[in-house]
Amino acid sequence: MRTTRPARLAILATAVLVLGACGTPGSGGGEADPTSSGTSGKAVCDPVAGEQLVVLEDDEGLQNADNIIPAVNAGVAQQSPAVIELLDSVSAALDTDKLIDLNKAVDIDRRTSSEVAKEFVADEGLAASDASAGAGQSLVVGAANFSESATLAEIYGEVLRSAGYQVEVRTIGNRDTYLPALVDGTLSTVPEYAATLADFLNAKVNGADAASVSSDDVDETVAALTPLAEQSGLAVGKPSAAQDQNAFAVTQAFADEHGVTTLSELAEACGGLVLAGPPECPERPFCQPGLEETYGMEIGEFKSYDFGLIGAAVRQGDAAIGLVLSSDGSLATD
């Protein structure tokens, strides 16, 4: 789906309402019922139920690089360069597995974002070495209205406080709401997503019909993002290794049975796959068409679900593969 979570979930919610008539949760909406062999002659790999999901590597770059990256008001970045340096230290410490664990702690274990953030900063040794760098300066860290963004914002806030800044963390809303506040200085910084921010700003600067400037390569994506941010009154820090983007998951039991760790391996090994996704999946290039065109994957049946129910469908053996978010807390292995 490659939009990021703030934009992506809004699109998903709208699409579910608009396209809900295309299928109900668990209903087949695809090409044919699976048989003993796919149309290509590959053996059909039936779903395998299991509690643990595993994301298959997107080795051909179907999804764009939505790595977590700090976005900072240009005035703040200019007046206090230490802000970006401190936030870059968060990026250096963060990868997707750690982001999954952070989301699990909040979304599944029901701990507060503030508590989890403090623990992460302590465990990763992210407290500033100079506790007076930001003395006398006030900052407002913004967050989008979902838990991952709130937790990342709390981590940013905790690290900035350790350098002496007076920090307020404020949940604002979606990108259309918080980005103008970041540009005008109401907000000082916000945790962002590289590919989605690049394309969002590109549309603002160059028009709604401008071609995407993001790709699956994070360095190329950030290189395109940086001048767009500057034109928009923003600065960006270094991207983390952590990604929150669309991904495709199977059960660990399925992956073990068929010896697959990548989407290419799955396409090579299996035909007639049952795919679970949101109703718009058969029409969106990041979903079923992308799997078919980028990987040559043979989808034997598509089943439509509300986005939050896709993982459960795969776990229960109702589908072999499903569209998930790469940082979903339910992907945690402990």
N, C-alpha and C positions, 0 to 999 in steps of 0.2 A: 503494500500500500504506500508507497513512500511519500508521504506527508509525514511530519513527526507527530509526537503524541498530542500536543495541544491542537494543532490543525487537523491531524489525522482523526482524532476521536470525534471532533466536531463534524468532520465529513462523514465518518461512519454513522454517527447518530442520525444525521440528516438522511443518509442513504438508506438506513434501515427503515425510516419512516416512509420515504418515497417509494422504495422498491420492495417493501414488505410483502406485497402481493405476489412477488416472484417465487416465494417459497416460505414455508413455515419451519420453525426449528425442527431439524431431523428429517425434513422432507427431501426426497431426491429431486434434484433439478438439473441433472446432468445428461450425459449422452446415452448411457446404456447401463444395464445392470452388469456387475462384474461376472465374468465366466471363468473357465479354467485357464484361458489364455487371453491376453490382450489382442487388440487389432494388429499389433506389430509382431505378434508371435511370442512376445515375452510372457513368462509365467505371471499370472496374477498374484500379487502379494496381498493377501487378505489382512485386514486390521488385526493387530495383536493388542489386547487390553493390557494395561499396566499402570501403576501409580506414577512412575517417574517419566516425565517428558524430557526429550533432548532435542535441541535445535540443530538441524542439519546445516552445515556450512554452506553459505551462499557463494560458492567458489567461482561462479561466472558473473558475479556482480549485478544481480537483478535489482537489488535495493540500493539506494543512495546512502552515503555515509552520514548518518545522523548521530554523530558523536557529540557528547556533552561539551559545551564550550562557554566560557564566561563572556557575556556581553556587558559592556560598561559605557555609561554616559561619557562622551568625548571630553567634556570639561573636567569630570572627575579624574579620568585617566591622565589628562594633561597636568592637572594641579597636584595629583597624588599618585605618581607612578607605582608606589608600593602596593596599591590596590590590585593592579593586574598581576604583579609579582606574587602576591599572596594567593590570589585565585588560581594562578598557574600551578601553584604547589598542590592545590586540590586536584587539578586535572592530572598531574603527574601520579597521584596516588590512586586514581580511580580507574577501574576497568569494569567490564560488563558483569563479571562474576560478583564483584563487590557491590555493583549497583543492584543486581538481583537480590543479594543478601539484605541490602538496605530496604528495598521494597518489601521483601518478606517480613522484615522486622515490623514495618508499619502496617502493611495491608493484611497480613495473615496473623502475625503475633500480636497485633493491635497495640503496639507501643507508639508513643508520640514521636513526631518528626524531630522535635527539639531534643528529646532524650537520646534518640538514635544518632543524631548529628554530633552531640557532645561525645558520645562513646566513640564514634568513628574518628573524630579529630584527635582524641586521646590515643586511641589504638594506633593510628597512622603517624603520630608524632608531628602533627601539622601546626601546632601552636607556633606563633612567630617568635623568632629569636630576639627581636627588638620589641619589647612591650610598650615602647613609647612612640613608635613610628607615626601612629595616627592620633596622638594626643590632641584633644581639642577639636577634632573633626567629626562631623556627624554624617552617617551614611544610611540610606534606606535600601535594603535588599528586597527586590520584588520576587514574587512567585506566581506562577500560573495556578489555576484552580484544580490541581490534581496532586495526589500525595507525593509522587516522585519529585515534582518541581518544588514542593514545600520542603521536603527533606534536603534537597540540594541547596536551597536557599538558606536553610538553617545551618548547613555546613559552612557555606560562604560566610554567614553572619558570625559563626563561632570563631572562625579563623581570623576574620577582620577584628573582632573584639580582642583577640589575643595580642593584637598589635596596637591596642589602645584606642581604636575607633569606637565612637558611640554608635551603636547599630540598632536599627529597628528592622525586623523582618515583616513584610506585609504581603499577604495574598491578595492579588488584584483581580485576576480573571483570565480571559484568553489573550492571545497575542495582539489582536486588534485593540484591546484595552490597555495592556501593559506597555506595549512598545512606544506609543506616543508619550507615555509618562517617563519612560527611560530616555527618550530623545530630549524632552524638555527639562530633565533634571529632577523631576519629582521622585523618580527612582534613580539610584546610583548604579545598580547592577542587577542582572537577572541571569540565572542559568538558562542557557539556550541549547539549540540543536542545530548543528552546522548546516546540513543540507536544507532543512526546512527554512531556516533563517535566510540562507543565501537566496533561495527561490522566492521567498516572501519579499525581501528587499529588492530583488531584481524586478519583480512585478511592480513594486512601488516606483522604482527609479526609471525603468524602461518600458513600462506598460504591462497590462494584464496578459497580453498575448506574447510576451517575450519568452524565448526558448529557455528551458531550464539551464542553469549554470552549474548545477550540482552533479555529482557522479558517485560511483562507489569508492573512489579514491579520496581519502580524507584530506590529503595535502592539496590536491587539485581543488577540492571543494572549498577549503579555507582560503586558498589563493584567490578564488573568485569572490568569496564572501568579504574579504578584507577591504577592498576598495569600495564595495557597495555599502559596507558599514560606515566607512569614512564619509561618504557622500550623504549619509543619513544622520550624521551627528553621533555616531557610535564608534567604539573601539572594541576589538575582540581579543581575547587572550589565546592561549594555546589549547587545542582540543585534547580531551582525555581519550583514553582507549575505550571508554565506556560508550556503548551505543544503545539507544532506545529506538528501534526501528522494527519494521515488519519482518517476520521470520516464519519459517515453516518447521513445525515440530512433529515428531513421531514418538511413540513410547520407546523407552530404552529397550524394552523387550523386543519390539519390532526391529530396532536398529541392530541389536545383537543377532537376531535370527537371520537377518539378511546381510549382515556385515557392511552396513552403510553408515558413513559419517558426513557425507556431503550430498547436496542435491544432485550433482552429476552422477554419483554412484547410485543413488536411488533411481534415477531415470534409466540408467543402464541395466539395473538389476530387475526392475519391476514394471509390469504393464497393468492396465486396468485398475489403477489406484482410486480409492475413495477419498475425495478431498472435502474437508469441512472448512467453510468460510462464511463471511457475511454475505447477504443477498447479492451485493454488487460484484462479488468476486469473479464470476464468469465474464464480466465485461471490462474489468480493470487490468491494465498492463502489468501492474505489480503482483497480480494474483494469478488466477488460472491461465490467462493468455501468456503471461510472462513465463510460467513454468513450462508451458507447451512450446513457446517460441524460443526461449533462451536455453532451455535444457532438453527439449524434445521429449518432455515427460508425457506419458500417456495417462490421462485422467479418464477412468471408466465411469465414474459417477460423482456428481457434486451434490453435497448436502448443505443446505442453508441453515445457519444458526445466528442468533444474536451474538455479537462479538465475545461477550463474556462467557458464553457457553461452549465455545469451540474446544478449549482445552479439555473440558470434561467429556466431550464427545469422543475425542481421541483416546483419552484414558479408559473410557468404557468400551472401546472397541467398535464404536459406531462409524469411525473413519480411520483410515490408515495415516493420514497426514492432515494437519490443520494449520491455519494461519494464526499466529500468536504475536505478541510483542516480545522482542529479544530480552527485555529487562524485567519481564513479569516475575513477581516474587514467587509464584508457584513453581518456577523452574529451579528453585534452589534444591541442592542435592542433600541437605542435611535436615 
